[in-house]
Amino acid sequence: MSNEQVFTDANFDELVSKGVSLVDFWAPWCGPCKMQGPIVEKTAEKFEGKALVGKMNVDENPGAPMRYGVRAIPTLILFKDGKEVNRFTGLQQEGQLSEALNQLLGAN
């Protein structure tokens, strides 16, 4: 079973308000998003208990993507205590996401 979080406009602010979160803004019709999905799922499993990692469907939840200026997908945004600290646009590899999360969590 996956540890991947499903972010929505209804739960977004509460979920990212504390600790470290990585949100993948995606849509089901987006080819690169489909390739990003399994990488995000693996990252979610790797960081279970340390960070929230998951996806937000921009077609079903337009509010948060609009507030954060998401203009291209996939866009992955890293949050710490509700504040954006890093952003990746386009397909990202697991190593790059893990490195960014580890840096934010203070791990080496």
N, C-alpha and C positions, 0 to 999 in steps of 0.2 A: 504494500500500500504506500502511496506517495505522501510525502510531507508537504507537497505543493499547496500553497494557500491560493484561494480564489478571492481576488480583490474586486469589489464593486464600488459604485459611487456611495452606497449606503454604509459600507464598513471601512472605506479607505482611510479616512482621517484617524479613526480609532486605531486601526491596525498599524499604521506607520508612526503613530505618535510616540511610541516608546521603543527603545532599542534600535536594532539594525534591521532594515527591510530592503529587499531587492524586488522591484516590480517590473515585470515584462509586459509592456503595452503591446497588444497584438490584435489581429482579426483573423477569423477562420478562412478568409479568401486570400490571405497573404502567403505566398510561397516561402519566402525566407522565414516567416513566423512559424510555419510548420516545421522547418528545420531547427529553429531555435527551441521549440517546445521540449523535446527530449533532453536538451542540454540544461534547460531551466529545471526540469524534473530531477535530473541527476544532482544538480547543485542544491536543490531543496533537501534532498536526502542527505547529502554530505554535511549540510549546515543545520540539520535538525537539532533543536534545542539551543542553538546559538543565534540564529537569525531567521526572520520570516522571509521566505522566497516563494514567489508565485506570479500569477498572471492576471491581467485585467483586459477583458475583451472591450476594445474601444468602440465597437458598434453598439454594444448593449449598455455601455457606461461612458457617455461622452463628457461628463462633468470634470472628473479629475484630469483626464488627458488635456482638456481645454485649459484648465487652470495652470497646468505645468508646461503648456506650449508644445505638446507632442504633435509634430507635424509629419513625421515619417514613422513607419513601423517596420520591423520591430524597434522599439526604443526601450531600453532598460535603464531604470533610474534607481540609484542607491540612496536610501534615506537613513539618517540617524536622528532619533528623537524628533521625527516630524519634519526635518529639514533636508532638502536635497543636497547631497555631497558629491555625487558623481553621476555621469550620464553616458550611456553608450548608444549609438545609433547603428542599426544594421546588425547582421548576424555576428554573434560573439561566441568565442570558444569557451569551454568550461574552465580552462586554466586561467584565462583573463578574469572571468567573473569570480573565481575562487580567490585569486590574488587580491582583487579589490575588496572582497569581503573580509579576508584575513587581515588586511591592512587596517580596515575600519574597526575590526574586533580586537586589534592589538596583538594578533598572533604572528608568528614568523614562519 
